[in-house]
């Protein structure tokens, strides 16, 4: 498919859900510094959009209340367009990471920590813009009418009851996150920008409350009320005491806290988790997953003198990457690549093993699909369900033999002990010449629950002390000068 075809292709709601999952998980992958910087950018973008709104609605009373607010709402949509196209981190859209939490890809504490970093960054961005705007004296534009418009907007936001502010916050982020959701239907930048305009215009023109916009808008009113010179008040013919309720305490408790809580509910639950419950949860329940609770019996056939006290628990990786059956293939591959792995166990949220996804599974499927896999494909559709697992108590020497020796080829006899093949090769020569196909990674179970994995790397690490102390290699002068 060419780039032009991709840009003109609109995704179905199910495919949009897959895009939303990638969007949500991408937020958890960013570093704290990157998240904070992008959040500061988003705070600036939303503040700039509110400057546009104030300018558009100043002195427009003669065109009617509704049309004036519609014009302001369309102008304000510039803020979300900048966030979407430029990649800013906005708190009200970051709450969609609740999808990753529902998919068990991130913990609840990690989700809250991500929200917190974005919230702080948005506030810093809003304060930086407020400092610049105040220094520029924009409130004096149109003979002070710009400033009085900003004051009236800020004051109006403080006159809601806590219940009203919360409800208006819910309605606001319902529309903001729906606007973000619409952008998942296309990869074309112009289409994404157009998708955001009407939902944003509706929430702004209807007076719904957006916590990040309020981080800039209400403090702007407070700053104008506190620092504007007497000449400003004389110019607009308004008594400064009329706006005495514009205070930080009133802003935080009457507006910011209830609006933020409403934004969280509107975005994370009514959009993120609602769509997850409609499109992803049924797929999870419908996946016919067979729990793997039994382990393969392994026992060494050779007597050895090596210390035999180490078992799977001692050598395993106890914190392996674990995939979920309901994950999309793209997300699972990204997780494998990020962790430099070629395979990982697939488990239920309770820790029961249901399969293993490997690079081999992915490559075979791509070949069968002519390299055009469906975007909604999940790990459950690709993973190997016939999995060899070992017990946590299995000994290292038994695991080594199981991974590299085929007993049927090494000892070609029937169950009665009668030889089925005669050879002049010694036991060791037969062992070195045989071709054995065994997994490179073995899940480790304890009472039917995955507790770790053993790969050839863990085995080699455990066997290394047999060869003695590590030797440091010093290059000769001739090699260094070559």
C-alpha positions in Angstrom: 0.0 0.0 0.0 1.5 3.4 -1.0 1.7 6.4 1.3 -1.1 8.1 -0.6 -3.4 5.1 -0.2 -2.6 5.0 3.5 -3.4 8.7 3.9 -6.8 8.2 2.1 -7.7 5.1 4.1 -10.1 5.5 7.0 -9.9 3.0 9.8 -12.9 1.1 11.1 -13.9 1.6 14.8 -12.2 -1.7 15.7 -9.0 -0.6 13.9 -9.3 2.8 15.7 -9.3 0.9 19.0 -6.0 -0.7 18.1 -4.6 2.8 17.3 -5.9 4.0 20.6 -4.1 1.2 22.4 -0.8 2.2 20.7 -1.5 5.9 21.6 -2.1 5.0 25.2 0.9 2.7 25.6 3.3 5.3 23.8 2.7 7.7 26.7 4.1 5.1 29.2 7.2 4.6 27.1 8.4 8.2 27.2 11.1 9.2 29.6 10.1 11.6 32.5 12.2 14.4 30.9 10.6 14.0 27.5 7.1 13.8 29.1 7.6 17.0 31.1 9.0 18.9 28.1 6.1 17.8 25.8 3.6 18.7 28.6 5.1 22.2 28.9 4.7 22.6 25.2 1.0 21.5 25.4 0.4 24.0 28.3 1.7 26.8 26.1 -0.4 25.6 23.1 -3.6 25.6 25.1 -2.8 29.0 26.6 -2.2 30.4 23.1 -5.5 29.0 22.0 -7.3 30.9 24.8 -5.5 34.1 23.8 -7.1 33.5 20.4 -10.5 32.9 21.9 -10.3 36.2 24.0 -9.3 38.2 20.9 -12.0 36.7 18.7 -14.8 37.3 21.3 -13.8 40.8 22.4 -16.1 43.5 21.0 -18.4 41.0 19.2 -21.6 41.5 21.2 -23.4 42.9 18.1 -23.1 39.6 16.2 -25.0 37.7 18.9 -24.0 35.5 21.9 -24.1 32.1 20.1 -22.3 33.1 17.0 -19.7 34.9 19.0 -19.0 31.8 21.1 -18.9 29.6 18.1 -16.3 31.8 16.5 -14.3 31.7 19.7 -14.7 27.9 19.9 -13.4 27.4 16.4 -10.4 29.7 17.2 -9.7 27.7 20.4 -9.5 24.5 18.5 -6.1 25.7 17.3 -4.8 24.5 20.7 -5.7 20.9 20.3 -4.6 20.9 16.7 -1.2 22.0 17.8 -1.1 19.3 20.5 -2.1 16.6 18.0 0.2 17.6 15.1 3.2 18.7 17.2 3.0 15.8 19.7 2.4 17.7 22.9 1.4 15.8 26.1 -2.0 17.2 27.3 -3.4 16.0 30.6 -6.9 15.8 29.3 -5.9 13.4 26.5 -3.2 11.6 28.6 -6.0 10.1 30.8 -6.7 7.8 27.9 -3.7 5.7 29.2 -6.4 4.0 31.3 -6.7 1.7 28.2 -3.1 0.5 28.9 -4.0 -0.1 32.5 -7.1 -2.1 31.5 -4.9 -4.2 29.2 -2.6 -4.8 32.1 0.3 -3.2 30.3 1.0 -0.7 33.0 0.2 -0.6 36.7 -2.3 1.7 38.3 0.5 3.6 40.1 2.5 4.1 36.8 -0.7 5.4 35.2 -1.2 8.0 38.0 2.5 8.9 37.9 2.3 9.6 34.2 -0.8 11.8 34.7 1.0 13.7 37.5 4.0 14.5 35.3 1.9 15.7 32.5 -0.3 17.8 34.8 2.7 19.6 36.3 4.2 20.2 32.9 1.0 21.7 31.6 0.9 24.0 34.6 4.5 25.1 34.0 3.7 25.8 30.3 0.7 27.9 31.3 2.7 29.9 33.8 5.4 30.6 31.3 2.9 32.0 28.8 1.2 34.0 31.5 4.5 35.7 32.3 5.1 36.6 28.7 1.5 37.8 28.1 1.5 39.9 31.2 4.8 41.5 30.3 3.4 42.3 26.8 0.4 44.1 28.3 -2.1 42.4 26.0 -4.9 43.1 28.5 -4.8 46.8 27.3 -5.7 46.0 23.7 -8.9 47.5 22.3 -8.7 50.3 24.9 -8.8 47.7 27.7 -11.8 45.8 26.4 -9.6 42.7 25.8 -8.7 42.8 29.5 -12.2 43.2 30.8 -13.3 40.3 28.6 -10.5 38.1 30.1 -11.6 39.2 33.6 -15.3 38.4 33.0 -14.4 34.9 31.6 -12.1 34.2 34.6 -14.7 35.4 37.1 -17.5 33.4 35.5 -15.4 30.2 35.9 -15.3 30.7 39.7 -19.1 31.1 40.1 -19.9 27.4 39.5 -20.8 25.2 42.4 -18.4 22.2 42.9 -21.0 19.8 41.4 -21.5 22.1 38.4 -17.7 22.5 37.9 -17.3 18.7 38.1 -20.1 18.0 35.6 -18.8 20.7 33.2 -15.4 19.0 33.5 -16.9 15.6 32.6 -18.7 17.1 29.5 -15.6 18.9 28.4 -13.2 16.0 28.4 -15.8 13.7 26.9 -15.6 15.9 23.8 -11.9 16.5 23.9 -11.1 12.7 24.1 -13.7 12.0 21.4 -11.9 14.6 19.3 -8.6 12.7 19.9 -10.4 9.4 19.2 -11.5 10.7 15.8 -7.9 11.4 14.9 -7.3 7.6 15.1 -9.4 7.1 12.0 -6.7 8.5 9.6 -3.0 9.0 9.3 -3.4 12.2 7.3 -2.4 15.4 9.2 -5.0 17.6 7.6 -7.8 15.1 8.3 -6.6 14.8 12.0 -6.7 18.6 12.3 -10.2 18.9 10.8 -11.5 16.1 13.1 -10.7 18.1 16.2 -12.5 21.4 15.3 -16.2 20.7 15.9 -15.9 18.7 19.2 -13.6 21.5 20.6 -15.8 24.3 19.3 -18.8 22.7 21.0 -17.1 22.3 24.4 -15.8 25.9 24.4 -18.9 27.6 23.0 -21.1 25.6 25.5 -19.0 26.7 28.5 -17.6 23.3 29.5 -14.6 23.4 31.8 -11.0 22.3 30.8 -8.5 22.1 33.6 -5.4 23.0 31.5 -7.2 25.9 29.8 -8.2 27.2 33.3 -4.6 26.9 34.5 -3.9 29.8 32.1 -7.3 31.6 31.9 -8.1 32.1 35.6 -4.5 33.1 36.7 -4.6 35.6 33.8 -7.6 37.2 35.4 -6.0 37.1 38.8 -2.8 38.8 37.5 -4.8 41.5 35.6 -6.9 42.2 38.8 -3.8 42.4 41.0 -1.2 44.2 38.8 -3.1 46.3 36.3 -2.4 50.0 36.9 -5.1 52.5 37.9 -5.2 53.9 34.4 -6.5 50.5 33.1 -9.5 50.6 35.5 -10.2 54.3 34.6 -10.0 53.5 30.9 -12.6 50.7 31.1 -14.8 52.5 33.7 -14.9 49.5 36.1 -14.2 49.3 39.8 -11.4 47.0 40.6 -13.3 45.7 43.7 -15.8 44.1 41.3 -13.3 41.3 40.7 -12.1 40.8 44.3 -13.2 37.2 44.2 -10.5 36.4 41.7 -8.1 34.7 44.2 -5.8 31.6 44.1 -7.7 29.9 46.9 -11.0 30.3 45.1 -9.5 29.2 41.8 -8.0 26.0 43.3 -11.0 24.8 45.4 -14.0 26.2 43.4 -12.7 25.3 40.0 -9.4 23.5 39.4 -9.9 20.5 41.7 -13.5 19.6 40.7 -12.9 20.3 37.0 -9.8 18.1 37.0 -11.7 15.2 38.6 -14.5 15.7 36.0 -12.0 15.7 33.2 -10.5 12.4 34.5 -13.9 10.8 34.6 -15.0 12.1 31.2 -11.8 11.0 29.4 -10.5 7.9 31.1 -13.9 6.3 31.8 -16.5 7.6 29.4 -14.2 7.4 26.4 -11.2 5.3 27.1 -12.6 2.5 29.2 -16.0 2.6 27.5 -14.5 1.9 24.1 -12.2 -0.7 25.6 -15.2 -2.5 27.1 -17.0 -2.4 23.7 -14.2 -3.4 21.4 -11.4 -5.1 23.3 -13.0 -6.8 26.4 -15.2 -9.1 24.3 -12.1 -10.2 22.3 -10.4 -11.0 25.6 -13.3 -13.1 26.8 -13.8 -14.8 23.5 -10.2 -15.9 23.2 -10.3 -19.6 23.9 -7.3 -19.7 26.2 -6.1 -23.0 27.6 -4.2 -22.6 30.9 -0.8 -24.4 30.9 -0.4 -25.7 34.4 1.6 -28.9 33.9 5.4 -29.1 33.4 7.6 -31.5 31.3 9.3 -34.2 33.3 13.0 -33.9 32.8 15.8 -35.9 34.5 19.4 -36.3 33.6 20.5 -39.7 32.3 24.1 -39.1 33.1 25.9 -39.3 36.4 28.0 -36.2 37.0 30.3 -35.0 39.8 29.4 -31.3 39.4 27.7 -29.6 42.4 24.0 -30.4 41.8 22.3 -28.1 44.2 21.2 -25.4 41.7 17.7 -25.5 40.3 15.5 -23.4 38.0 14.5 -21.0 40.8 18.2 -20.1 41.4 19.1 -19.4 37.8 15.8 -18.1 36.2 14.9 -14.5 35.3 12.3 -13.9 37.9 11.0 -10.7 36.3 10.5 -11.6 32.6 8.6 -9.6 30.0 5.1 -11.0 30.0 2.7 -10.5 27.2 -1.1 -10.6 27.3 -3.2 -12.6 24.9 -5.5 -9.6 24.1 -2.6 -7.4 23.0 -2.4 -6.4 19.4 0.5 -8.0 17.5 2.1 -4.6 16.9 2.2 -3.7 20.6 3.7 -7.1 21.5 6.4 -6.8 18.8 7.3 -3.4 20.1 7.7 -4.8 23.6 9.9 -7.6 22.4 12.1 -5.2 20.4 12.3 -2.7 23.3 13.6 -5.5 25.6 15.8 -7.1 22.9 14.0 -10.4 23.0 12.8 -12.9 20.4 10.2 -14.6 22.5 8.2 -14.1 25.7 5.5 -16.0 27.7 1.9 -15.0 27.3 -0.1 -15.0 30.6 -3.5 -14.2 32.0 -3.7 -11.3 34.5 -3.6 -13.9 37.2 -0.3 -15.3 36.0 -1.4 -18.5 34.4 0.7 -19.4 31.3 -1.4 -19.7 28.1 1.3 -19.6 25.4 4.5 -18.2 24.0 4.9 -15.6 21.3 8.2 -15.7 19.3 9.7 -14.0 16.4 9.3 -17.3 14.5 5.5 -17.1 15.0 5.4 -13.6 13.7 7.5 -14.3 10.6 5.6 -17.4 9.6 2.3 -15.5 10.0 3.6 -12.6 7.9 4.6 -15.0 5.1 1.1 -16.6 5.2 -0.6 -13.2 5.1 1.6 -12.0 2.2 3.1 -9.4 4.6 -0.3 -7.6 5.0 -1.4 -8.5 8.5 -4.7 -7.2 9.9 -4.2 -4.3 12.3 -6.6 -5.8 14.9 -4.7 -9.1 15.1 -4.0 -10.1 18.7 -1.3 -12.2 20.4 -3.8 -15.0 21.0 -4.1 -15.5 17.3 -0.4 -16.0 16.7 1.1 -17.5 19.9 2.2 -21.1 20.2 -0.2 -22.8 22.6 1.7 -26.1 22.8 4.3 -24.9 25.2 7.0 -26.8 27.0 7.3 -25.6 30.6 9.6 -26.7 33.4 9.1 -26.8 37.2 10.7 -24.4 39.6 12.4 -27.3 41.4 14.0 -28.8 38.3 17.8 -29.0 38.6 20.3 -27.1 36.4 22.0 -30.3 35.2 18.6 -31.7 34.1 17.7 -28.5 32.3 21.0 -28.4 30.5 20.6 -32.0 29.2 17.0 -31.3 28.2 18.0 -28.2 26.2 20.8 -29.9 24.2 20.4 -33.7 24.2 17.8 -35.9 22.5 17.8 -39.1 24.5 16.0 -41.1 21.8 18.9 -40.4 19.4 21.6 -40.7 22.1 20.3 -44.1 23.3 18.5 -45.6 20.3 16.8 -48.5 22.1 13.2 -49.8 22.6 11.4 -49.7 25.9 12.7 -53.3 26.5 16.3 -52.1 26.1 16.9 -53.6 22.7 19.2 -51.5 20.5 17.5 -50.2 17.3 20.6 -48.7 15.8 24.2 -49.7 15.8 27.0 -47.2 15.6 30.8 -47.1 16.3 30.6 -43.5 17.6 31.2 -42.9 21.3 28.5 -41.4 23.5 30.2 -38.0 23.5 30.6 -38.1 19.7 26.9 -38.9 19.2 25.9 -36.0 21.6 28.0 -33.5 19.7 26.8 -34.5 16.2 23.1 -34.7 16.9 20.7 -31.9 15.8 18.3 -31.0 18.6 15.3 -28.7 18.2 14.4 -27.4 21.6 13.0 -24.0 22.7 15.6 -21.3 23.5 13.4 -20.1 26.4 11.6 -22.2 28.9 8.8 -20.8 31.1 9.1 -21.8 34.8 6.0 -22.8 36.7 5.4 -23.1 40.4 2.0 -24.6 41.3 0.7 -23.7 37.9 1.8 -20.0 38.0 4.5 -18.5 35.9 7.4 -17.4 38.2 10.1 -16.8 35.7 11.9 -18.0 32.5 15.1 -19.8 31.8 16.9 -19.0 28.6 20.2 -20.3 27.3 21.8 -17.0 28.5 20.8 -17.8 32.1 22.1 -21.3 31.8 25.4 -20.2 30.4 25.7 -17.6 33.2 25.1 -20.4 35.8 27.7 -22.7 34.1 30.4 -20.1 33.7 32.0 -20.6 37.1 33.0 -24.2 36.1 35.7 -22.6 33.9 37.3 -20.7 36.8 37.9 -17.0 37.3 37.4 -14.4 34.6 40.6 -13.6 32.6 41.2 -10.1 31.4 42.6 -9.9 27.9 45.4 -7.4 27.3 46.2 -6.6 23.7 49.8 -6.7 22.7 51.4 -3.4 21.5 51.6 -4.9 17.9 47.8 -5.4 17.9 47.1 -2.0 19.4 49.2 -0.2 16.7 47.8 -2.3 13.8 
